[in-house]
Amino acid sequence: MTAIVLGRERPWATVHRVELARGGRAWFKRCAPIQWFEPRLTAALASRWPDRVTEAIAHDAGRGWLLMRDAGASLRDLDNPPEAWLAILPRYAELQIGEAEHVVEHLEGGVPDARLERLPALFGELLRLDLPLTPAEIVRLRAFEPALARLCAELAAAGLPDTVQHDDLHDVSVYSLDGHLRVLDWGDASIAHPFFSLFVTFQFLGEQAQLRDAYLEPWGGSAQREAAAIALRLGAFARCHAWARQRESLRPAERPDFDTGFAEVLRRALRYVDV
C-alpha cells in the first residue's frame, strides 16, 4: 500500500510525502493559484535538464499539481558543504543560459514577468502598497526610485538575456542524492535578469567572491562582475515585489504573520539603497 503523509503546508502550496508500495519515495505538491505555473515550469526544466532539476513524474498545470521523484537530502541537512555550491552554481548558470530561448514559453505558462524593462513599474506598484515599514523607511524607499531606473538601464547595457531565475536559491532548494545535485522548488521563479538569483543565495551564504566567480564563469567570468554587483542591488527589490505579489494572494487573516518576514525582506533591500 502506498502511504501519503503531509510534509509541509503553506498558503501558497502543500507538499505530501508519498512512500511507494514497491519502495522509494515521491513528493506530491499542490500549488495555490498564485503558483500554478510551477508544475509546468518544473516539468519543462526537468525535460531539458534532468541532471540538475528534480524529475517530474507527472503534473497537471490546470490544477497546480506536481508529482516529483525524491531528490535526496537538502544541503542544509548535509551541513551545507561549500563544495556543493561551487558545483551547482555554474551548472545552474548553464541552465539559465539554455532557458533564455524559452522565455516566451515560460511567460505564456504563467511564470511572473520581472524583466528589466518592467522593474521600474513593478517598483512603483510596490510603493503604492501599505508596506510594513516605518514612515522614515518608506521615504528612503521612495527616494531610491530614480536610482533604480538608472541601474536598470546600466544593467541592460551589459547585454545579457532575460531568462528563468529561481529567486529562492538557498540550502533548502538544492538537494543531493548519490552525489547528484538538483534544484527544487521553482514556485518563486520569475523571468528576469539571471543574476537576480544571487540576492537570495548570498543572503543565506554571505557574499563570497569564490561563489560569485563560480556562478559567473559560464556567463563570461570576471567581465561580468560589475553587472553582478548591479544585479545584486536590483535583485533585492525584485525579491520585494515577489513577496508583495505573494502577499496580495493571501487572506487578510494570513497577512500579519506573512508581514513579519516581508518586513525583513524590505529592510534587507533598504541596505542597498545607500550603497
C-alpha positions as CSV (number, residue, x, y, z in Angstrom):
1,M,0.0,0.0,0.0
2,T,1.2,3.5,-0.8
3,A,1.4,5.8,2.2
4,I,0.8,9.5,1.9
5,V,2.0,11.8,4.7
6,L,1.6,15.6,5.0
7,G,5.1,17.1,4.7
8,R,4.5,20.9,4.7
9,E,1.5,23.2,4.4
10,R,1.7,26.8,3.4
11,P,-0.9,29.2,2.0
12,W,0.8,29.0,-1.4
13,A,1.5,25.3,-1.6
14,T,1.0,22.0,0.3
15,V,3.5,19.1,0.0
16,H,2.9,15.4,0.8
17,R,5.5,12.7,1.1
18,V,4.5,9.6,-0.9
19,E,6.0,6.3,0.3
20,L,5.7,4.0,-2.6
21,A,4.5,0.4,-2.2
22,R,7.4,-1.0,-4.2
23,G,10.0,1.0,-2.3
24,G,11.3,4.5,-2.8
25,R,9.7,7.9,-2.3
26,A,8.0,10.6,-4.2
27,W,6.6,14.0,-3.4
28,F,3.2,15.5,-4.3
29,K,2.9,19.3,-4.4
30,R,-0.4,21.0,-4.7
31,C,0.1,24.7,-5.5
32,A,-2.3,27.5,-4.8
33,P,-3.4,29.6,-7.9
34,I,-0.6,32.1,-7.3
35,Q,1.9,29.3,-8.1
36,W,0.0,27.3,-10.7
37,F,2.9,28.0,-13.1
38,E,5.3,25.9,-11.0
39,P,4.3,22.3,-12.1
40,R,4.5,23.2,-15.8
41,L,7.8,25.1,-15.3
42,T,9.3,22.2,-13.3
43,A,8.3,19.6,-15.8
44,A,9.7,21.7,-18.7
45,L,13.0,22.3,-17.0
46,A,13.3,18.6,-15.9
47,S,12.7,17.5,-19.5
48,R,15.7,19.6,-20.7
49,W,17.9,19.5,-17.6
50,P,17.3,16.1,-16.0
51,D,20.7,16.1,-14.4
52,R,20.1,19.3,-12.4
53,V,16.3,19.5,-11.8
54,T,14.2,17.0,-9.9
55,E,12.3,14.5,-12.1
56,A,8.7,15.4,-12.7
57,I,6.8,12.1,-12.7
58,A,3.6,13.8,-13.6
59,H,2.0,17.2,-13.5
60,D,-1.4,18.9,-14.0
61,A,-0.9,22.6,-14.9
62,G,-4.7,23.2,-14.7
63,R,-4.9,22.1,-11.1
64,G,-1.4,23.1,-10.0
65,W,-0.4,19.5,-9.2
66,L,3.1,18.2,-9.4
67,L,4.4,14.7,-8.6
68,M,8.2,14.6,-8.2
69,R,10.8,11.8,-7.7
70,D,12.7,12.1,-4.4
71,A,15.9,14.1,-4.8
72,G,17.6,13.1,-1.6
73,A,18.6,15.4,1.2
74,S,18.8,19.2,1.2
75,L,22.2,20.9,1.5
76,R,21.0,22.2,4.9
77,D,20.5,18.7,6.1
78,L,24.0,17.9,4.8
79,D,25.6,20.8,6.7
80,N,25.7,22.9,3.6
81,P,29.1,21.9,2.2
82,P,30.7,24.8,0.3
83,E,32.0,22.4,-2.4
84,A,28.4,21.6,-3.3
85,W,27.7,25.3,-4.1
86,L,30.9,25.5,-6.2
87,A,29.5,22.6,-8.2
88,I,25.8,23.6,-8.5
89,L,26.1,27.4,-9.2
90,P,27.9,27.1,-12.7
91,R,25.5,24.3,-13.6
92,Y,22.5,26.4,-12.6
93,A,24.0,29.2,-14.8
94,E,24.2,26.9,-17.7
95,L,20.6,26.0,-17.2
96,Q,19.7,29.8,-17.3
97,I,21.7,30.3,-20.5
98,G,19.9,27.5,-22.2
99,E,16.5,28.6,-21.0
100,A,16.9,32.1,-22.5
101,E,15.4,30.7,-25.7
102,H,12.3,29.5,-23.9
103,V,11.3,32.8,-22.3
104,V,8.2,33.3,-24.4
105,E,7.1,29.7,-23.5
106,H,7.6,30.4,-19.8
107,L,5.8,33.7,-19.8
108,E,2.8,32.1,-21.7
109,G,2.9,29.4,-19.0
110,G,2.3,32.0,-16.3
111,V,5.8,32.5,-14.9
112,P,5.9,36.0,-13.4
113,D,7.4,38.7,-15.6
114,A,10.1,40.7,-13.8
115,R,12.2,41.6,-16.8
116,L,14.5,44.6,-16.5
117,E,12.2,46.9,-18.6
118,R,9.3,46.2,-16.2
119,L,11.2,46.5,-13.0
120,P,10.7,50.3,-12.6
121,A,6.9,49.9,-13.0
122,L,6.9,46.9,-10.5
123,F,8.8,49.1,-8.1
124,G,6.2,51.8,-8.5
125,E,3.5,49.2,-7.7
126,L,5.4,48.2,-4.6
127,L,5.5,51.8,-3.4
128,R,1.7,52.1,-3.7
129,L,1.1,49.3,-1.2
130,D,0.6,49.6,2.5
131,L,4.1,48.3,3.4
132,P,5.0,47.0,6.9
133,L,7.7,49.7,7.3
134,T,8.1,52.9,9.3
135,P,7.3,56.2,7.6
136,A,11.1,57.0,7.5
137,E,11.9,53.7,5.8
138,I,9.2,54.4,3.2
139,V,10.7,57.8,2.5
140,R,14.1,56.1,1.9
141,L,12.4,53.6,-0.4
142,R,10.7,56.2,-2.4
143,A,13.9,58.2,-2.8
144,F,15.5,55.3,-4.5
145,E,13.1,55.2,-7.4
146,P,15.2,57.3,-9.8
147,A,18.4,55.4,-9.0
148,L,16.6,52.1,-9.6
149,A,15.6,53.2,-13.1
150,R,19.2,54.3,-13.8
151,L,20.6,51.0,-12.6
152,C,18.1,49.0,-14.7
153,A,19.4,50.9,-17.8
154,E,23.0,50.3,-16.8
155,L,22.4,46.6,-16.3
156,A,20.5,46.3,-19.6
157,A,23.5,47.8,-21.3
158,A,25.6,44.7,-20.3
159,G,23.6,42.8,-22.9
160,L,22.7,39.6,-21.0
161,P,19.4,37.9,-21.8
162,D,16.4,37.7,-19.6
163,T,15.8,34.1,-18.5
164,V,14.3,32.0,-15.8
165,Q,15.7,32.8,-12.4
166,H,14.8,30.7,-9.3
167,D,14.6,33.7,-6.8
168,D,14.9,31.4,-3.8
169,L,18.1,29.6,-4.4
170,H,19.4,28.6,-0.9
171,D,20.3,25.5,1.0
172,V,16.8,24.1,1.2
173,S,16.3,24.4,-2.6
174,V,19.3,22.3,-3.6
175,Y,19.2,18.6,-2.9
176,S,21.8,15.8,-3.2
177,L,21.2,12.1,-4.0
178,D,24.0,9.7,-4.6
179,G,26.3,12.7,-5.4
180,H,23.8,14.3,-7.9
181,L,22.8,17.9,-7.1
182,R,19.4,19.1,-8.2
183,V,17.5,22.4,-7.8
184,L,13.9,22.1,-6.5
185,D,11.0,24.4,-5.5
186,W,10.6,26.7,-8.5
187,G,7.5,28.4,-7.1
188,D,9.2,31.8,-6.6
189,A,10.7,31.8,-10.0
190,S,10.4,34.6,-12.5
191,I,11.6,35.7,-15.9
192,A,14.1,38.3,-15.1
193,H,17.8,39.2,-15.3
194,P,19.6,35.9,-14.5
195,F,21.9,37.5,-11.9
196,F,19.0,38.4,-9.6
197,S,19.3,34.8,-8.3
198,L,22.5,35.9,-6.4
199,F,20.5,38.0,-4.0
200,V,18.9,35.2,-2.0
201,T,21.9,32.9,-2.4
202,F,24.2,35.5,-0.9
203,Q,21.6,36.3,1.8
204,F,22.0,32.7,3.1
205,L,25.6,32.1,2.3
206,G,27.2,35.5,2.6
207,E,28.6,37.4,-0.3
208,Q,31.6,35.3,-1.4
209,A,33.8,36.1,-4.3
210,Q,34.6,32.5,-4.9
211,L,30.9,31.5,-5.2
212,R,30.2,34.6,-7.4
213,D,33.0,33.8,-9.7
214,A,31.9,30.1,-10.0
215,Y,28.4,31.3,-11.0
216,L,29.7,33.9,-13.4
217,E,32.2,31.6,-15.2
218,P,29.6,30.3,-17.8
219,W,28.5,33.9,-18.4
220,G,31.9,35.2,-19.2
221,G,33.7,35.2,-15.9
222,S,35.3,38.3,-14.4
223,A,34.0,40.5,-17.2
224,Q,30.5,40.2,-15.6
225,R,31.5,41.2,-12.0
226,E,30.2,44.8,-12.4
227,A,26.9,43.6,-13.8
228,A,26.7,41.1,-10.9
229,A,27.1,44.0,-8.4
230,I,24.3,46.0,-10.0
231,A,22.1,42.9,-10.2
232,L,22.6,42.2,-6.6
233,R,21.1,45.6,-5.7
234,L,18.2,45.3,-8.2
235,G,17.6,41.7,-7.2
236,A,16.8,42.8,-3.7
237,F,13.9,44.9,-5.0
238,A,12.8,42.2,-7.5
239,R,12.6,39.9,-4.4
240,C,10.4,42.5,-2.6
241,H,8.0,42.6,-5.5
242,A,7.8,38.8,-5.5
243,W,6.9,38.9,-1.8
244,A,4.3,41.6,-2.4
245,R,2.8,39.5,-5.2
246,Q,2.5,36.6,-2.8
247,R,1.0,38.8,-0.1
248,E,-1.8,40.0,-2.3
249,S,-2.9,36.4,-2.8
250,L,-3.4,35.8,0.9
251,R,-6.5,36.1,3.0
252,P,-6.5,39.1,5.4
253,A,-6.1,36.7,8.4
254,E,-2.9,35.3,6.9
255,R,-1.2,38.6,6.3
256,P,0.1,39.6,9.8
257,D,2.3,36.5,10.1
258,F,3.5,37.0,6.5
259,D,4.3,40.6,7.1
260,T,6.9,39.7,9.7
261,G,9.0,38.1,7.0
262,F,8.0,40.6,4.4
263,A,9.3,43.5,6.6
264,E,12.6,41.7,6.9
265,V,12.9,41.3,3.1
266,L,12.1,45.0,2.6
267,R,14.6,46.1,5.2
268,R,17.3,43.9,3.7
269,A,16.6,45.6,0.4
270,L,16.9,49.0,2.0
271,R,20.5,48.2,2.8
272,Y,21.2,48.5,-0.9
273,V,19.7,52.0,-1.2
274,D,22.7,53.8,0.1
275,V,25.4,51.6,-1.4
